[in-house]
Amino acid sequence: MPISSQGTTFSFPGIAGLYTSISVEEPEMEVVDMTAWDDQFVAGRGRKRLVATGDMKSPGKITVDYLREPSSTTPLEMRGAYGQLILAMPAGPGGSVNILRRAYLESATTEIATGDVIRGRITFLIDHTYD
C-alpha cells in the first residue's frame, strides 16, 4: 500500500508548513541511588537500590524537519516562543491524527534558496506542566 505525505502538516504560533520528518526524544527520568552503606552485606556484593522518583531531569523534545512557503516570520525571529504545537498526519481513508502539545521553541535552522521553498529544522521543548 503506498504511503502519502499529503496532510502531514505542523503549526506553531507564527509558522506553519509541511513536515518531512519528526523525531521525538522522550523525557529523561530521574533515578536516585538509595543504597545504604550496609546494603552490600544484606543484599549481596555490588547490588544497588535504584528508585525512580517520578520526576523528569529534562523535558521531552520534538524535532521537525519542514518545508514551507516564504512569509514575513522566520524561526530566527521566534526563539523562546511558547505556544500550541499541532502536528497533523493522515490515518487511513479520509481520517487524520492530530497531536497537540504546549511547547517552547528551543532552536531553529533555516535554509532558503532563490526561487525555492524554505527548508528547515525546528526543535521544541515540550511543556510537561499539565501531564
C-alpha positions as CSV (number, residue, x, y, z in Angstrom):
1,M,0.0,0.0,0.0
2,P,1.5,3.4,-1.0
3,I,2.1,6.0,1.7
4,S,1.2,9.6,1.0
5,S,2.8,12.6,2.6
6,Q,-0.2,14.8,1.9
7,G,-1.7,16.2,5.0
8,T,1.4,16.0,7.1
9,T,1.4,19.5,8.5
10,F,2.5,21.3,11.6
11,S,1.7,24.7,13.0
12,F,3.1,26.8,15.9
13,P,2.2,30.4,16.5
14,G,3.7,32.4,13.6
15,I,4.8,29.5,11.5
16,A,3.1,26.6,9.6
17,G,4.3,24.1,7.0
18,L,4.6,20.6,5.8
19,Y,6.9,18.4,7.8
20,T,9.1,15.8,6.1
21,S,10.1,14.1,9.3
22,I,9.6,14.2,13.0
23,S,11.9,13.0,15.7
24,V,10.8,12.5,19.3
25,E,13.1,12.4,22.3
26,E,11.4,11.2,25.5
27,P,11.9,13.0,28.7
28,E,14.9,11.8,30.8
29,M,13.5,10.4,34.1
30,E,15.2,10.9,37.5
31,V,16.5,7.8,39.2
32,V,18.1,8.1,42.7
33,D,20.6,5.7,44.2
34,M,19.1,4.8,47.6
35,T,21.8,2.2,48.5
36,A,22.6,2.3,52.2
37,W,26.1,1.8,53.4
38,D,25.2,-1.6,54.9
39,D,23.2,-2.9,51.8
40,Q,26.3,-4.7,50.5
41,F,26.1,-7.1,53.5
42,V,22.3,-7.6,53.3
43,A,21.6,-7.7,49.5
44,G,24.9,-9.2,48.3
45,R,28.0,-7.7,46.8
46,G,27.6,-4.9,44.2
47,R,23.9,-4.5,44.5
48,K,22.3,-1.1,44.3
49,R,18.9,0.1,45.2
50,L,17.8,2.5,42.4
51,V,14.5,4.2,42.9
52,A,12.6,6.1,40.1
53,T,11.2,9.3,41.7
54,G,8.7,10.1,39.0
55,D,10.3,13.4,38.3
56,M,11.9,14.4,35.0
57,K,15.6,15.5,34.7
58,S,14.9,17.0,31.3
59,P,11.8,17.6,29.2
60,G,10.8,15.8,26.0
61,K,11.8,17.2,22.7
62,I,10.2,17.1,19.2
63,T,12.3,18.0,16.2
64,V,10.5,18.8,13.0
65,D,12.2,18.9,9.5
66,Y,9.9,21.0,7.4
67,L,9.1,22.8,4.1
68,R,7.1,26.0,3.9
69,E,6.3,28.9,1.7
70,P,8.2,32.2,2.4
71,S,6.4,34.5,4.8
72,S,7.2,37.5,7.0
73,T,8.0,35.4,10.0
74,T,11.1,33.2,10.2
75,P,12.0,30.8,13.0
76,L,15.0,33.0,13.8
77,E,12.6,35.7,14.9
78,M,10.8,33.3,17.2
79,R,13.4,32.0,19.6
80,G,12.0,31.4,23.0
81,A,8.4,31.5,21.6
82,Y,5.8,29.5,23.5
83,G,2.5,28.1,22.2
84,Q,0.4,25.2,20.9
85,L,2.3,22.8,18.6
86,I,0.0,21.0,16.3
87,L,1.2,18.0,14.2
88,A,-1.4,16.5,11.8
89,M,-0.9,13.3,9.9
90,P,-3.2,11.2,7.7
91,A,-4.5,8.0,9.2
92,G,-6.4,5.7,6.9
93,P,-9.0,6.7,4.3
94,G,-10.2,10.2,4.9
95,G,-9.0,10.4,8.5
96,S,-6.2,12.1,10.3
97,V,-4.4,12.1,13.7
98,N,-3.6,15.4,15.4
99,I,-1.1,15.8,18.2
100,L,-1.4,18.9,20.3
101,R,1.2,19.9,22.9
102,R,2.3,23.1,24.5
103,A,5.9,23.8,23.7
104,Y,8.8,26.2,23.7
105,L,10.8,26.8,20.6
106,E,14.4,25.7,21.6
107,S,16.3,26.1,18.3
108,A,15.8,26.5,14.6
109,T,17.7,26.3,11.4
110,T,16.5,27.7,8.1
111,E,17.7,27.1,4.5
112,I,16.5,29.4,1.8
113,A,17.5,29.2,-1.9
114,T,16.4,31.6,-4.6
115,G,13.0,30.6,-6.1
116,D,12.7,27.6,-3.7
117,V,10.6,26.8,-0.7
118,I,12.0,27.3,2.8
119,R,13.5,24.2,4.4
120,G,14.4,24.0,8.0
121,R,14.5,22.1,11.3
122,I,12.9,23.3,14.5
123,T,13.4,21.7,17.9
124,F,10.6,22.2,20.5
125,L,10.8,21.5,24.3
126,I,7.6,20.0,25.5
127,D,5.8,21.7,28.4
128,H,5.0,18.8,30.8
129,T,3.3,21.1,33.3
130,Y,-0.1,19.6,32.7
131,D,0.9,15.9,32.3
